[in-house]
């Protein structure tokens, strides 16, 4: 077993911080879509917990951790209420929210990969579920808000790619027997740095080679 990367208290604290920030992004999108308090809280919950819930269901870790740990379930509600009352202020610190979101991305791709491995999945599946843990909630958020998921839009900075890199590094570390708190933290930090560089320099995934648009006005 490799799941105990961090101490339980540290793991819980990091999880709650990541969940809270992910929930803020979901709540902000709900505000932009003119949703009511219920919609804000639903999108906050879905964004914060969706990736982890999908992972747990796929690996058979039921009931999912989101429903057995009250703190995990209540934290997105708190974030949703914060957005409901203070969304202009939260929008003004959007850069800080994006930075914390990138940290959450790095953390969750690591812990998601490790949990998948501990439930007997192979390297490729563990990488996929690590990426799902980090980015799946955002996909659910966008679908519920009737938007094309950000992961599928060429005009958005890469998000899944940093998570994929972090998850792959963790899988390699497990395979060579060198997964420790330090190396796992390093993998999370690499994913974080890649995401921040993507935001800073506008990195995007390439589109189809020699692509010719079929819609007027597209290049």
Secondary structure, 3 states (H helix, E strand, C coil): CCCCCCCHHHHHHHHHHHHHHHHHHHHHHHHHCCCCHHHHHHHHHHHHHHHHHHHHHHHCCCCCHHHHCHHHHHHHHHHHHHHHHHHHHHHHCHHHHHHHHHHHHHHHHHHHHHHHHHCCCCHHHHHHHHHHHHHHHHHHHHHHCCCCCHHHCCCCCCCHHHHHHHHHHHHHHHHCCCCCHHHHHHHHHHHHHHHHHHHHHCCCCCCCCCCCCCCCCCC
